[in-house]
């Protein structure tokens, strides 16, 4: 049994070839490896300069993994999970810690822990991160041109911008001061009914990213 995770980065790609291509690749892999796809999770148009796993479909999938016995996630490529090397590695470490397996159709033995495979995975992650940085640079240039022409151009606001989010960050900081690790902070916040911006569940990697950004003043 497995879940399929599909993601496109822009709203304009939702109706394009991305989802059908990813779905076909995942189904073919599952059929060839005697795996049954129990459910498909689709992330529609999620991207940003600061990579984060605070995504509706990913959060829902993680909550479901922890509750129903499925242990495997299949993606077309690792960059569908994230295009930031550190986020990729944090996700893999978190999944491995909880006994889950992430399978990439195009990158076999993704979670293998031998030094050679880790090196190859991280090299691919570095290439994906470089590709993303090039895309971000082009988008930034486009936004600057738009701002110069129209006088404004707004992007995604960092966590803490909207009402109520500062209080959530304050709670994260308080739990961190108590000595809790990021996963335990996420678990405590979920237990307290605190939701992410997309009304999903918190995970350690999300807490880590937010606190790091706050600490660096970004």
Order of alpha helices (4+ residues) and beta strands (2+ residues): beta-alpha-beta-alpha-beta-alpha-beta-alpha-alpha-alpha-alpha
